[in-house]
């Protein structure tokens, strides 16, 4: 039986998913823990969305399955996957891994509204900045309400990326001191 491990890092825009995911990868690399990282936002970038897949979930699943198959063929058994809704799409991502058993750790990064507004105002300079901030805040509320039981919630306000990443690694249990 093949056992895979999946670490899902989710949260609204501006909570630090991408930065934390990359730092988690650095910490695991330094610990000698084999793994791979997929930035989930890249798995559904298609316009217009297929008529039979308006939310792009089937595209995401197929693309993730294809990338994961390449990693698994190289002997990798651990996947870090970052995406806003990853914690509520865990079943789809588990299917994409096609393992006999997938042990999943769900991490929801959070931040206060003022922190999100500050971070996204600094990051988003285009005409859609205000709309992006409001979507992020709505999504954060949705994720908080819909995250499955057992989801580890980690606040990112006023914390460094390395500190947050260390907490995520501990939650995963992927290192000897985890």
Residue pairs with C-beta under 8 A, 6 or more apart in sequence:
1 100
1 101
2 77
2 99
2 100
2 101
3 77
3 99
3 100
3 101
3 102
3 103
4 72
4 77
4 78
4 79
4 97
4 99
4 101
4 102
4 103
5 77
5 78
5 79
5 102
5 103
5 104
5 105
5 172
5 174
6 78
6 79
6 81
6 90
6 93
6 94
6 97
6 102
6 103
6 104
6 105
7 24
7 78
7 79
7 80
7 81
7 104
7 105
7 107
7 168
7 172
7 174
8 81
8 82
8 83
8 86
8 87
8 90
8 93
8 104
8 105
8 106
8 107
9 17
9 20
9 21
9 24
9 80
9 81
9 82
9 83
9 86
9 107
9 109
9 168
10 17
10 82
10 83
10 84
10 85
10 86
10 87
10 88
10 106
10 107
10 108
10 109
10 143
10 147
11 17
11 84
11 108
11 109
11 110
11 111
11 140
11 143
11 156
12 84
12 111
12 116
12 136
12 137
12 139
12 140
12 143
13 84
13 116
13 120
13 132
13 133
13 135
13 136
13 139
14 111
14 115
14 116
14 117
14 119
14 120
14 123
14 133
14 136
15 109
15 110
15 111
15 116
15 140
15 156
16 109
16 111
16 119
16 156
16 161
16 164
17 82
17 83
17 84
17 109
18 39
18 41
18 82
19 161
20 82
20 109
20 156
20 161
20 164
20 165
20 168
21 37
21 39
21 80
21 82
22 37
23 161
23 162
23 164
23 165
24 37
24 80
24 165
24 168
24 169
24 172
25 35
25 37
25 80
26 165
27 162
27 165
27 166
27 169
27 175
28 35
28 78
28 80
28 169
28 174
28 175
29 35
31 169
31 174
31 175
31 176
33 78
33 174
33 175
34 75
34 76
34 77
34 78
35 76
35 78
35 79
35 80
35 174
36 71
36 76
36 78
36 79
36 80
37 79
37 80
37 81
37 82
38 64
38 67
38 68
38 79
38 80
38 81
38 82
39 82
39 83
40 60
40 64
40 81
40 82
40 83
40 84
40 86
41 82
41 83
41 84
43 59
43 60
43 63
43 64
43 67
43 83
44 56
44 57
44 59
44 60
44 63
46 56
46 59
49 55
49 56
49 59
50 56
50 58
50 59
52 58
53 59
57 89
57 92
60 89
60 92
61 92
61 93
61 95
61 96
62 96
64 81
64 93
64 96
65 95
65 96
65 97
65 98
68 79
68 96
68 97
68 98
69 98
71 79
72 97
72 99
78 174
79 97
81 93
83 89
84 139
84 143
85 139
85 143
86 93
86 106
87 106
87 107
87 108
87 143
87 147
87 148
87 151
88 143
88 146
88 147
88 148
90 104
90 106
90 148
94 102
94 104
105 152
105 171
105 172
105 173
106 147
106 148
106 150
106 151
106 152
107 151
107 152
107 153
107 154
107 168
107 171
107 172
108 143
108 144
108 147
108 151
108 152
108 153
108 154
109 154
109 155
109 156
109 164
110 140
110 144
110 153
110 154
110 155
110 156
111 119
111 140
111 155
111 156
111 157
112 157
113 137
115 156
115 157
115 158
116 133
116 136
116 137
116 140
117 133
120 129
120 132
120 133
120 136
121 129
121 133
124 132
124 133
147 153
152 171
154 164
154 167
154 168
154 171
156 164
169 175
169 178
170 177
170 178
171 178
172 178
